[in-house]
Amino acid sequence: MPKTRPLPETGSIHLDARGGDRALRISWHQEAGVVVLSLWRDNVCTGSFRLDVDEVPEVIAVLRAGLDQAYDRALARRKAGLGEVG
């Protein structure tokens, strides 16, 4: 089995919300002008996607919009729950 390669200087690992040994690795490869998104299970890469650096802002915008909506809904639920107490 091949050894896991260390992340480049700029990168991160995010564990899957379902638990287990699944993870997403994000690594910048400045020399190639890409960000690599790779899916890992245990210490084995099961798939990867190379995203051109010029496409990253659009991906960030989509994630930001989803985060804003999720946050607004969570805040509204929290306020509604607080309003019922009393």
QUINOR-V186854 format. One record per residue. N is the residue number from 1. RES is the residue in three letters. OMEGA is omega in radians with two decimals (* if undefined). NEAR is the number of other ideal C-beta (glycine too) atoms within 10 Angstrom. Layout:
[[N;RES;OMEGA;NEAR] [N;RES;OMEGA;NEAR]]
This chain:
[[1;MET;3.14;6] [2;PRO;3.12;7] [3;LYS;3.08;6] [4;THR;3.09;12] [5;ARG;3.09;10] [6;PRO;3.08;8] [7;LEU;2.97;13] [8;PRO;-3.12;12] [9;GLU;-3.14;8] [10;THR;-3.14;11] [11;GLY;3.13;15] [12;SER;3.10;10] [13;ILE;-3.13;12] [14;HIS;-3.13;10] [15;LEU;-3.14;12] [16;ASP;-3.12;13] [17;ALA;3.13;6] [18;ARG;-3.12;6] [19;GLY;-3.11;7] [20;GLY;-3.09;9] [21;ASP;3.14;11] [22;ARG;3.11;15] [23;ALA;3.02;16] [24;LEU;3.04;13] [25;ARG;3.08;18] [26;ILE;-3.13;15] [27;SER;3.10;19] [28;TRP;3.07;18] [29;HIS;-3.06;14] [30;GLN;-3.08;11] [31;GLU;-3.13;7] [32;ALA;-3.13;11] [33;GLY;-3.12;11] [34;VAL;2.93;18] [35;VAL;3.13;20] [36;VAL;3.04;17] [37;LEU;-3.11;15] [38;SER;3.14;18] [39;LEU;-3.07;15] [40;TRP;3.00;19] [41;ARG;-2.95;13] [42;ASP;3.11;11] [43;ASN;-3.09;11] [44;VAL;3.06;11] [45;CYS;-3.11;15] [46;THR;3.10;10] [47;GLY;3.12;9] [48;SER;3.14;12] [49;PHE;3.12;10] [50;ARG;-3.11;12] [51;LEU;3.09;14] [52;ASP;-3.06;10] [53;VAL;-3.13;13] [54;ASP;3.08;9] [55;GLU;-3.08;11] [56;VAL;-3.14;13] [57;PRO;3.12;9] [58;GLU;3.11;10] [59;VAL;3.11;12] [60;ILE;3.14;10] [61;ALA;3.13;10] [62;VAL;3.11;10] [63;LEU;-3.14;10] [64;ARG;3.14;10] [65;ALA;3.10;10] [66;GLY;3.11;10] [67;LEU;3.12;10] [68;ASP;3.14;10] [69;GLN;-3.13;10] [70;ALA;-3.14;10] [71;TYR;3.12;10] [72;ASP;3.13;10] [73;ARG;3.14;10] [74;ALA;3.13;10] [75;LEU;3.11;10] [76;ALA;3.10;10] [77;ARG;-3.14;10] [78;ARG;3.13;10] [79;LYS;3.13;9] [80;ALA;3.11;9] [81;GLY;3.11;9] [82;LEU;-3.13;9] [83;GLY;-3.12;8] [84;GLU;-3.12;6] [85;VAL;3.05;5] [86;GLY;*;4]]
